[in-house]
Amino acid sequence: MSARDRIGLPRLYLVCDARPRTFLDAALSGGVDMIQLRDKELGDAGLVRAAREFRAAADAAGALFILNDRPDLVDACGADGVHIGQEDGSAAAARAAVGADRIVGRSTHAPDQGAAADADADVDYLAVGPVHETPTKPGRPAAGLEYVGWAAANVSKPWFAIGGVDTGTVGAVAARGATRIVVVRAITAAADPAAAARALRERLEGPVGAAQP
């Protein structure tokens, strides 16, 4: 099964900067099943070095490993695919760089972008948000829970609610139909990454979230 064939499986997606293997293993053991390396401070060689830990941790846990913004480095990093924003070029260009069997994810912030990504054959999954304003994306206005509800009703591809999602807010996104979430600080800022991941999975897959398709 190719990485692209597996994109419907993950539920808890962690985006973080370069991290030691111990952190990644802990997060994955708690229920993270897709990890993304997003580190704007590293050059090409640094990303490739950091990717080794992500690749090894993902392999050990049976998880997917995604690289942020750099389709040109996916092969060198051994990543399962790439995630691109609205300002990062076309999905077609990313697909041409990563090949037919790897994953291309797309950030979306409003229904028109969500509809375009859902209809784009080169896009495999959507990030929907930010649900709340977040310091990881300064200046990006919140898309709100309304966009989550729109995605639940209209998007056919796998999609993840993103932006300020933590144990206090995940219930609301699940109630609007989200069955997959992206988190950053909810795990990276936690004293116990494994426990934080477990708590997120429990709330996501509770009575409200579990009832969703």
DRENNU-66500 format. One record per residue (C-alpha): residue number from 1; residue in one letter; chain; x, y, z. Coordinates in nm, 3 decimals, decimal comma. Layout:
<sites>
 num residu chaine       u       v       w
 NUM      A      A       X       Y       Z
...
</sites>
This chain:
<sites>
 num residu chaine       u       v       w
   1      M      A   0,000   0,000   0,000
   2      S      A   0,143   0,337  -0,101
   3      A      A   0,158   0,634   0,135
   4      R      A  -0,114   0,796  -0,072
   5      D      A  -0,342   0,496  -0,016
   6      R      A  -0,302   0,534   0,360
   7      I      A  -0,406   0,897   0,395
   8      G      A  -0,758   0,812   0,510
   9      L      A  -0,629   0,633   0,820
  10      P      A  -0,468   0,903   1,043
  11      R      A  -0,675   1,090   1,301
  12      L      A  -0,419   1,282   1,508
  13      Y      A  -0,165   1,482   1,306
  14      L      A   0,125   1,652   1,484
  15      V      A   0,313   1,941   1,322
  16      C      A   0,639   2,041   1,488
  17      D      A   0,990   2,169   1,443
  18      A      A   1,297   1,947   1,455
  19      R      A   1,268   1,729   1,763
  20      P      A   1,464   1,446   1,926
  21      R      A   1,356   1,090   1,869
  22      T      A   1,244   1,055   2,231
  23      F      A   0,984   1,330   2,190
  24      L      A   0,856   1,187   1,862
  25      D      A   0,834   0,835   2,003
  26      A      A   0,637   0,961   2,302
  27      A      A   0,387   1,153   2,091
  28      L      A   0,341   0,858   1,856
  29      S      A   0,296   0,615   2,144
  30      G      A   0,014   0,834   2,275
  31      G      A  -0,184   0,819   1,953
  32      V      A  -0,030   1,054   1,696
  33      D      A  -0,046   0,874   1,362
  34      M      A   0,092   1,138   1,125
  35      I      A   0,383   1,375   1,187
  36      Q      A   0,498   1,678   0,993
  37      L      A   0,841   1,839   1,005
  38      R      A   0,790   2,215   0,985
  39      D      A   1,103   2,409   1,075
  40      K      A   1,153   2,748   0,910
  41      E      A   1,490   2,798   1,081
  42      L      A   1,665   2,508   0,911
  43      G      A   1,835   2,509   0,573
  44      D      A   1,819   2,221   0,331
  45      A      A   2,092   2,015   0,497
  46      G      A   1,939   2,072   0,840
  47      L      A   1,597   1,958   0,723
  48      V      A   1,743   1,642   0,576
  49      R      A   1,925   1,568   0,903
  50      A      A   1,617   1,637   1,114
  51      A      A   1,406   1,422   0,885
  52      R      A   1,604   1,112   0,979
  53      E      A   1,456   1,116   1,329
  54      F      A   1,104   1,174   1,194
  55      R      A   1,136   0,895   0,939
  56      A      A   1,271   0,648   1,191
  57      A      A   1,006   0,733   1,449
  58      A      A   0,726   0,713   1,195
  59      D      A   0,848   0,376   1,069
  60      A      A   0,867   0,235   1,421
  61      A      A   0,510   0,344   1,493
  62      G      A   0,359   0,268   1,151
  63      A      A   0,279   0,638   1,106
  64      L      A   0,305   0,874   0,810
  65      F      A   0,573   1,141   0,782
  66      I      A   0,504   1,464   0,593
  67      L      A   0,743   1,749   0,507
  68      N      A   0,618   2,107   0,516
  69      D      A   0,641   2,332   0,209
  70      R      A   0,936   2,161   0,038
  71      P      A   0,830   1,916  -0,233
  72      D      A   1,182   1,941  -0,372
  73      L      A   1,322   1,783  -0,054
  74      V      A   1,065   1,509  -0,001
  75      D      A   1,281   1,243  -0,163
  76      A      A   1,600   1,346   0,019
  77      C      A   1,409   1,348   0,349
  78      G      A   1,245   1,014   0,286
  79      A      A   0,906   1,170   0,355
  80      D      A   0,572   1,018   0,263
  81      G      A   0,461   1,346   0,113
  82      V      A   0,441   1,721   0,141
  83      H      A   0,203   1,979   0,283
  84      I      A   0,165   2,309   0,098
  85      G      A  -0,011   2,632   0,183
  86      Q      A  -0,218   2,855  -0,039
  87      E      A   0,092   3,063  -0,117
  88      D      A   0,324   2,768  -0,186
  89      G      A   0,250   2,704  -0,551
  90      S      A   0,014   2,465  -0,720
  91      A      A  -0,071   2,115  -0,613
  92      A      A   0,017   2,006  -0,967
  93      A      A   0,372   2,132  -0,921
  94      A      A   0,399   1,957  -0,585
  95      R      A   0,266   1,636  -0,738
  96      A      A   0,519   1,656  -1,019
  97      A      A   0,797   1,687  -0,762
  98      V      A   0,690   1,410  -0,524
  99      G      A   0,550   1,156  -0,769
 100      A      A   0,230   0,958  -0,800
 101      D      A   0,255   0,751  -0,482
 102      R      A   0,332   1,021  -0,227
 103      I      A   0,091   1,249  -0,044
 104      V      A   0,012   1,612  -0,123
 105      G      A  -0,179   1,804   0,145
 106      R      A  -0,323   2,153   0,108
 107      S      A  -0,407   2,424   0,360
 108      T      A  -0,750   2,583   0,313
 109      H      A  -0,907   2,874   0,497
 110      A      A  -1,252   2,921   0,345
 111      P      A  -1,516   2,726   0,151
 112      D      A  -1,395   2,840  -0,191
 113      Q      A  -1,044   2,709  -0,117
 114      G      A  -1,187   2,392   0,035
 115      A      A  -1,400   2,324  -0,269
 116      A      A  -1,107   2,385  -0,504
 117      A      A  -0,878   2,151  -0,309
 118      D      A  -1,147   1,884  -0,284
 119      A      A  -1,188   1,892  -0,662
 120      D      A  -0,814   1,891  -0,734
 121      A      A  -0,694   1,544  -0,832
 122      D      A  -0,344   1,626  -0,710
 123      V      A  -0,459   1,698  -0,351
 124      D      A  -0,495   1,403  -0,113
 125      Y      A  -0,606   1,577   0,208
 126      L      A  -0,709   1,921   0,329
 127      A      A  -0,625   2,117   0,642
 128      V      A  -0,933   2,320   0,739
 129      G      A  -0,881   2,631   0,948
 130      P      A  -0,742   2,790   1,146
 131      V      A  -1,043   2,721   1,365
 132      H      A  -0,904   2,969   1,618
 133      E      A  -0,632   3,228   1,581
 134      T      A  -0,296   3,078   1,670
 135      P      A   0,056   3,213   1,720
 136      T      A   0,190   2,946   1,485
 137      K      A   0,023   3,141   1,202
 138      P      A   0,048   3,508   1,306
 139      G      A  -0,185   3,739   1,120
 140      R      A  -0,405   3,460   0,989
 141      P      A  -0,767   3,531   1,091
 142      A      A  -0,970   3,248   1,237
 143      A      A  -1,190   3,059   0,992
 144      G      A  -1,413   2,955   1,280
 145      L      A  -1,624   2,652   1,355
 146      E      A  -1,853   2,741   1,067
 147      Y      A  -1,586   2,635   0,820
 148      V      A  -1,545   2,305   1,004
 149      G      A  -1,917   2,244   0,967
 150      W      A  -1,901   2,335   0,600
 151      A      A  -1,617   2,088   0,545
 152      A      A  -1,807   1,811   0,723
 153      A      A  -2,102   1,864   0,490
 154      N      A  -1,916   1,922   0,164
 155      V      A  -1,562   1,779   0,153
 156      S      A  -1,524   1,423   0,026
 157      K      A  -1,148   1,385   0,081
 158      P      A  -0,987   1,331   0,420
 159      W      A  -0,961   1,662   0,605
 160      F      A  -0,819   1,779   0,935
 161      A      A  -0,939   2,065   1,153
 162      I      A  -0,642   2,285   1,247
 163      G      A  -0,572   2,596   1,451
 164      G      A  -0,589   2,624   1,828
 165      V      A  -0,718   2,269   1,866
 166      D      A  -0,643   2,129   2,211
 167      T      A  -0,817   1,926   2,480
 168      G      A  -1,038   2,224   2,563
 169      T      A  -1,151   2,290   2,206
 170      V      A  -1,145   1,951   2,035
 171      G      A  -1,495   1,866   2,156
 172      A      A  -1,641   2,161   1,968
 173      V      A  -1,469   2,069   1,640
 174      A      A  -1,579   1,707   1,679
 175      A      A  -1,935   1,825   1,738
 176      R      A  -1,917   2,011   1,406
 177      G      A  -1,815   1,693   1,227
 178      A      A  -1,435   1,679   1,245
 179      T      A  -1,295   1,329   1,286
 180      R      A  -0,932   1,431   1,225
 181      I      A  -0,729   1,711   1,382
 182      V      A  -0,391   1,880   1,346
 183      V      A  -0,218   2,001   1,660
 184      V      A   0,101   2,184   1,740
 185      R      A   0,125   2,337   2,087
 186      A      A  -0,122   2,093   2,242
 187      I      A   0,157   1,836   2,227
 188      T      A   0,480   2,030   2,176
 189      A      A   0,417   2,243   2,488
 190      A      A   0,304   1,949   2,701
 191      A      A   0,519   1,818   2,983
 192      D      A   0,413   1,465   2,884
 193      P      A   0,364   1,438   2,505
 194      A      A   0,229   1,083   2,525
 195      A      A  -0,035   1,177   2,780
 196      A      A  -0,130   1,485   2,581
 197      A      A  -0,176   1,277   2,266
 198      R      A  -0,386   1,020   2,452
 199      A      A  -0,612   1,291   2,594
 200      L      A  -0,665   1,440   2,249
 201      R      A  -0,752   1,103   2,098
 202      E      A  -0,995   1,027   2,379
 203      R      A  -1,179   1,355   2,332
 204      L      A  -1,176   1,330   1,954
 205      E      A  -1,305   0,974   1,952
 206      G      A  -1,557   1,020   2,232
 207      P      A  -1,934   0,986   2,189
 208      V      A  -1,964   1,291   1,962
 209      G      A  -1,659   1,240   1,743
 210      A      A  -1,698   0,863   1,717
 211      A      A  -2,044   0,897   1,570
 212      Q      A  -1,915   1,084   1,269
 213      P      A  -1,847   0,904   0,939
</sites>
